[in-house]
Amino acid sequence: MARLDLYLKNSGLIHQRSAARRACDAGQVWVDGQPAKASREVRVGEMLRLCTSDSELEAEIVAIPEHPVAKKERQHYCRIIRVEGRAPAMQAFGFDEDPRF
């Protein structure tokens, strides 16, 4: 288990822990269908939904990183299920290309 804000930062879905906290406070982060606070503990198998002003991402937590991981390793920590929004949505969430493929 890990705090949601740390998971978001360490997995690369959000680049800074403070940005992850702000996203949670703004209601942009949901876990298993519920709005989530930054301090919420997350577990493997839970579903995340991140919404920005122009993009939305749904992912499953596959593993919990203990420290920030390299871009090429990010797909080992979350499985992207759905991405909606503008074409650069994946870059907005820290991925160079669509990790589903």
Backbone hydrogen bonds, N-H to C=O, Kabsch-Sander energy under -0.5 kcal/mol:
donor,donor_aa,acceptor,acceptor_aa,energy
2,A,42,V,-1.3
4,L,40,R,-2.3
5,D,38,A,-2.0
7,Y,3,R,-2.5
8,L,4,L,-2.8
9,K,5,D,-1.8
10,N,6,L,-3.2
11,S,7,Y,-2.6
12,G,8,L,-0.5
12,G,9,K,-0.9
13,L,8,L,-0.8
14,I,8,L,-2.1
20,A,16,Q,-2.0
21,R,17,R,-2.4
22,R,18,S,-2.3
23,A,19,A,-2.5
24,C,20,A,-2.2
25,D,21,R,-2.7
26,A,22,R,-1.9
27,G,24,C,-1.5
28,Q,23,A,-2.7
29,V,23,A,-0.5
30,W,49,R,-2.5
31,V,34,Q,-2.8
32,D,47,M,-2.9
34,Q,31,V,-1.6
36,A,29,V,-2.4
40,R,37,K,-1.6
42,V,2,A,-3.1
45,G,61,I,-3.1
46,E,43,R,-1.7
48,L,59,A,-3.6
49,R,30,W,-2.2
50,L,57,L,-2.7
51,C,28,Q,-2.5
52,T,55,S,-3.3
56,E,84,E,-2.6
57,L,50,L,-2.6
58,E,82,R,-2.9
59,A,48,L,-2.1
60,E,79,R,-2.3
61,I,46,E,-2.8
62,V,60,E,-0.6
62,V,77,Y,-1.9
63,A,77,Y,-1.3
69,V,10,N,-1.8
73,E,70,A,-1.7
74,R,70,A,-0.6
74,R,71,K,-1.2
76,H,73,E,-1.9
77,Y,74,R,-1.9
78,C,74,R,-1.0
79,R,60,E,-2.5
80,I,78,C,-0.6
81,I,58,E,-3.0
82,R,58,E,-1.6
84,E,56,E,-2.8
86,R,54,D,-1.3
89,A,86,R,-1.7
90,M,87,A,-0.7
92,A,88,P,-1.8
93,F,89,A,-1.1
93,F,90,M,-0.5
94,G,91,Q,-1.7
95,F,90,M,-2.7
101,F,98,D,-1.3
